[in-house]
Amino acid sequence: MKIEGQVRIPSGCAIAAVISKDGRRMSGEGIYNAMKPMHDRSNGLGGGFAGYGIYPEYKDFYALHMFFNERATRKNCEAFLKERFEIVKSEIIPTRKIPQITDEPIIWRYFVAPLNSVLLALQLDEKEFVAKTVMKINTEMDGAYVFSSGKNMGTFKAVGFPEDVGVFYKLEQYEGYSWTAHGRYPTNTPGWWGGAHPFTLLDYSVVHNGEISSYDANRRFIEMFGYKCNLQTDTEVITYIFDYLLRVKGLKLEEAANVVAAPFWSTIESMEDKKERDKLTFLRTAFSSMLITGPFSIILGFSGGLMALNDRLKLRSMVVGEKDDRVFIASEESAIRMIEPDAENIYAPTGGEPVIIRTKDGDEF
């Protein structure tokens, strides 16, 4: 058993992403191959991927990807789901046995639609209902964990190196217009199946390299709004912050970025544009407890796009490249070259600068 913490590499972890702005679907094989040259950024305690556009035949249903510790837990959870959802398909998620991935739980997926009668009784819109259901299962149902809950997207993660996790889940058999990836080197929290990245809620997914020194303040604030941070990693709170800012409060992506990686007060005060200065002052003041401090690079996946973001001081590496209609993001240029040897316009975004890419049919928010 590998013991987390024997060697500390604060700059560890690898992130990568690719998106087609034209919405063209790509095999998942490319994204797990991209993680190979960044192998040493991970230590085998967590790897994972999120794919968007992978379930076109079930695009109108929420895809619940779940871990169960035993068959009885799955049966009990399924009975709970039937009280709240129409289940249109239920199946084990296909995997292949490889020696690098061991101790796997029961890995299942459900394609579901909330029951209108339940939504009316609870007076909730369906996204809020699904989010509350995910929180309830993950908090109250011992041995069950929902690790993906969006429409026409899915997360695949495990304890292992990311390139092995991709093979384990047969990602070459999936096609999506956008993929994100993570190789974990946990420094403060344990390596376990639920703790691997990406972290998701609804169609938002987050992969993250770094450490959140503001975690306790962020967690205490976000939990006032019904979110529960119990997955033993600081990255979980980032997902909930974005869900709250974007879905609940209705902020635009650029505004959410200016909350999470807010400019320094000295930078805001020196701005000549009063309208922009007032806007940033409001965001820093109204959402001060959602400022994330510490070194980080983040890729946020959502239906129809990606956003990449560094901390204000750019203490974690992240590069961006392009080729035709595709945009690539990674911790290292080598990962981009693995997917596309002829990638162009390689550059490193500045600290706190959001890089936002949308598909031509992506939502504007």
N, C-alpha and C positions, 0 to 999 in steps of 0.2 A: 504494500500500500504506500503510495507516494504521500509524503507529509508536506502540506503547505507550510511555507515559512522557513524551510531549511536554508533557502537562498532567497534574498530579497532583491528584485529587479524592478524598481519603481517605474521604469520606462517600459516595462514589459507589456504584453498584450498586442495583438495585431487586429486591425480592422480593414475591411475592404468593401467595395460596392461597385456595381455597374448598373447603368440604366439606359434604355433605348428611348430617346425623346420621341421617336415615331411610334412607340408602343410595340415594337417587334419583340416577339418572345424568343428567349435564348435558353439553351440547355443549362441546367445547374452545374454541369461538369466544369465549365469555365471558372466559376467562382471558387470551387474548392481546389482547383489546380492553382489559382492565384495565391492561395495561402501557403503553398509549399515553400517558396523562397523565404517566407517569414516564419518558418518552423521554430527557430530559436527564440522567437518572441513569446512562445507559449511553453507550458511545462506539462501538458497532457491532462490538466485538471478541468478542461472545459473547452468545447468548440461548438459553433452553431451557425445557422444560416436562416435568413428569411427570404422567401420568394413571393413576388407579387404577380398576379395574373396566372397563377398556376392551376386554378380550379375553374376554368371558364364554364364547364358544364354545371357547376353549382354556384355560380357567381352571385346569386341572389340570397344565398344562405350563409350564415355564420359557420365557419369551420373551426370547431373546437378540437384542438390537439391536446391530449391529456396523458399524464403519467399516472399509473396505479401501482400500488405495492402488491396487490393480490387480486384474484378474481372476484372475491366477495366484495371488495371495495368498489370494483367496477360495477357490479350488479346494483349495489346500493346507490351509487352515483347516477347510474342510468335511470333508476326509478325516480330519483329526484329531478333529473332533466325532463323526464316525460310529464311531470306535473307542470312544467313551465314552458316547454317547447314542443313543436312538432319535429320529430327526428326523421329526416328524409333518407338518411343513409348512416350506417354505423359499421365501422370496420377497423381492423388492426392496421396500423401504418406499416407498410412493407419495409422490411430491413433485410440485410444480409449478414450472416455470421462472419465476423472477422476477429482474429485474435487480439487486436488492439482495443476492442470495445467489449467490456465485460460488465457483469452485474446489472444488466439492463432491466428496468421495470417493465410492466405491461404498457405498451405504447399504442394508443387508440385515437381515432378521430370520429367526430360526429358532425354531420352537416344538419344545421337546425334553423328553425324559424320560431321566434317568440309567439306564443299563443295570444291572439288578440283579446281573449277573455281575461287573461292574466294582466295584460298591459292596461286594460280598462279598469280593472279592479284596483291596481296599484297606482294608476294615474301617472305612468312613466312612459317616456318615449323609448323606442326599442334599444337604442344605443346605451342609454342609462340603465335600462333593465339588464342588458347583457353584461355591462361592466359590474353592476351590483351582484349578479349571479356568479361571475368569476371570482370576485372578492369573497363571497360567501363560501364557495367551494374551497378556495385556497386557504381560508382562515379557519373554517369550522369542520371540514371533512378530512379527518386524518387519513393519510395514505393516498389522497387524490390531489392532483395539481393540474390546473388548466394552464398550459404554457403558450397557447396561441388561440386567438378568438376573433379574428377579423374575417371580412368577406373577400373571397377570391385571393387569399394569401395564406401563407402558413409558415410557421417556424419549426425548425428541426435542430435539436441540440442534444448534447450528451457529454459525459465525462470522457475526454480523449482529445487528441490533436485534431484540429479542424479538418485537415485533409482526409483523416480517417473517418470522421463523423460524416463527411459528404459521401464517402463510399458506403458506409454503414446504412445510410438512409436512401441509397440509390438515387441521388439527386440528378444524375445524368438522365433519368427517365422523366424528369419534370421540365417544363418550359415556363419561363416568366419574363415579363418585360423589365423587371428590376430584381436585383439580388443584393443582399448584404451578408457580411460574414464576420466572424470573430474568432480569434484564438486567445484563450485566457491564460494569464499568469497571475493568479490571485495572490494578493499581498497581505490582506487583512482579514479575509473571509474564507470559509472552506470551499473546496471543490466538490460539487455534487451536481446531479443531473438538473435539478431545478435552478441551480445557481449559474449555469452556463448562460451566455448571451446568445441571441438577442433576448431582451425582455420586451414583452408586448402587452398591449391592452387594446382591444378592438383592432383597428388596422394600423395602429402606431407600433413601431418596433425600434428599439435602440440598441446599438452596439457602441461600446465605450472603452477607451484606453485612458487610464488615469486613476486618480483618487479624489474623492469628494471630501474635502476637509470640512465643508459646511453640512455634512450629511445629517447630523442630529437636528440642526435648526430646520433644514429642508423637510425632514421626515415629520417632525412635530407639527409643522405648519400644514403639510399636505394631508396628514391624517385627520385634521379637523374637518375635512370635506368628505370623509367616508372611505378614503383609501387606506389600505393596510400594507405596511412594509414588513413582511415577515419571511423573506426569501434569502436572508443571510448575505446580502451584498448591497453595496451602496448604489449600484447602477439602477436598481429597481425604482428608486425615487425619481430618477430623471424621466422615465417613461410616464409616471403619474403626473409630474409637473407639466410635461408637454400636453398630456390629455386634458388636464385642467385648463391650461392657458388657451389651447386651440379649440377643443370641443365645448367645454363648459363656458368659458369666458368669451370665446369668439375672436380671439386675437389673430392677426395675420402672422405668417411664419417669421417675417422680419421683426415684428414686434416681440414675438416669443423669444427670438434669439437675443433681442436687446434687454430682455428680462434675465435670461439664464446667464448670458455673458455680457452683462451691462457695461457700457463704457464707464471709465473712472469719472468721478465728479469733476475733476479738473478738466477732463476732456469735454464734458457737457457744458461746463461754465464758459469755456473758451470759444464755443460755437457762435458764429455770426448770425446764422439763420435762427431767428427767435422761435419760429414755429417748430422746427426740429428740436431746438433746445428745450422748449416747453414739453414736447411730446416725450422725450427721453427722461426728463425730470419726473413727469407723471408716472412713467413705467417703473422707474427705479423706486419711487416712493410707494406706489400702490401695491407693488409685488416684491417688496424688498426681501421678504423671507424666501423667495424663489431664486434669488441670485445664487448661482453655484460657484463656489470658490475651490481652489486647488487646481492641479494640472489635469487637463482633459482634452481629448479629441472625441467627438461624437458624430455618428451618422444616424439620423432619424429617417426611417422609412415610413411612408404613408401611401395610401391609394393614389396613384398617379404621380408620384415623385419621391425625391430624396432631399434632405438637407444635411450638409456637413458643417461642423462648427468646432473651432478651437477655443480654449480659454483665452482670456484677454491678453495674457503674456505669452501665448503660444509655447507652452511648456511640453507639449506633446506633438510629435511629427504627424503631418498629414499632407499628401500631395494629390493634385487633381490633374487629369489628362482627358483628351478627347480624340475621337476618331469617327468620322462620318456622323451618324446620329447618336452615337454612344458617348456617354461620359463615365469616367472611371475615377474612383476615390480610393486611396489606400494609405496605410502607414508608411509604405516605402514604394518608390518607383518600380522596384523589381516586381512587385505584385501586379502592377498595371501592365508591365511588359509581358508578363506571363499570359495575360488574357489577350493583349493586343500589342505585338512587338513594334508596330508602326504608330503607336499612340503619339499624338501631337499636343502642342501647347501645354506641356507639363509645367505646373507651377505650384507653389505652396501658398495657400491663403494666409492672410495676416491674422493675428490674434483677434478673436471676437468677430471676424468677418464671416457671415453666413454664406455658404454656397448652396443655392437652391436650384434644383433642376426639376422641371415638370414635363410629363409627357404631353403631347399635343391635345389629349383629351382629359388631362388632369384637372382636378378641382382647383379653383383659385381661392386660396385663403392664406 
